[in-house]
Amino acid sequence: MKVMLRNNDAGHLMAYVPKKDLEEPVVEQTDGEEGKILTLANGWKLCIANGEPLKLPQTVEAKRL
């Protein structure tokens, strides 16, 4: 699924999922085997593939765990 990542005015990382019309802050970032795992405030865990460092704002392909 496509996920848009950006920093809000306070500097916190935010994730927006257009298909679900969901915008949540990222509360935890960890490194997994397949890539970076982002935990959202609502409990969702999203995995984005390892690659170059994120330049925000950016749209990435993510997999929900």
C-alpha positions as CSV (number, residue, x, y, z in Angstrom):
1,M,0.0,0.0,0.0
2,K,1.1,3.6,-0.6
3,V,2.0,5.6,2.5
4,M,2.9,9.2,2.6
5,L,5.5,10.2,5.3
6,R,6.1,13.7,6.5
7,N,7.1,15.7,9.5
8,N,4.3,17.8,11.2
9,D,4.8,21.3,12.6
10,A,6.2,19.9,15.9
11,G,8.7,17.7,14.0
12,H,7.1,14.4,14.6
13,L,6.9,11.8,11.8
14,M,3.4,11.3,10.5
15,A,2.1,8.6,8.2
16,Y,-0.9,9.1,5.9
17,V,-2.6,6.1,4.2
18,P,-4.8,7.6,1.4
19,K,-6.9,4.4,0.7
20,K,-8.0,4.4,4.4
21,D,-8.0,8.2,4.8
22,L,-5.9,7.6,7.9
23,E,-3.3,9.9,9.3
24,E,-1.4,8.8,12.5
25,P,1.8,9.7,14.2
26,V,4.7,7.2,14.2
27,V,5.4,6.2,17.8
28,E,8.2,3.8,17.2
29,Q,10.7,2.9,14.5
30,T,12.7,-0.3,14.5
31,D,14.9,-2.2,12.0
32,G,13.6,-5.6,10.9
33,E,14.9,-8.2,8.5
34,E,12.9,-6.8,5.5
35,G,13.3,-3.2,6.3
36,K,12.3,-0.4,8.7
37,I,9.2,-1.1,10.8
38,L,7.0,1.8,11.8
39,T,4.5,1.5,14.6
40,L,1.6,4.0,14.3
41,A,-0.3,5.4,17.3
42,N,-3.4,3.2,16.4
43,G,-1.3,0.0,16.7
44,W,-0.7,-0.7,13.0
45,K,2.8,-1.9,12.1
46,L,4.1,-1.0,8.6
47,C,7.2,-2.3,7.0
48,I,9.1,-0.3,4.4
49,A,11.9,-1.8,2.4
50,N,15.5,-1.0,3.1
51,G,16.8,1.6,0.8
52,E,18.2,5.1,0.8
53,P,17.5,7.3,3.8
54,L,14.1,9.0,3.8
55,K,13.9,12.5,2.4
56,L,10.6,13.9,3.7
57,P,7.9,14.4,2.5
58,Q,7.9,11.1,0.6
59,T,5.5,8.5,-0.7
60,V,6.7,4.9,-0.1
61,E,5.4,1.4,-0.6
62,A,4.7,-0.3,2.7
63,K,3.4,-3.6,3.8
64,R,1.1,-3.9,6.9
65,L,2.2,-6.5,9.4
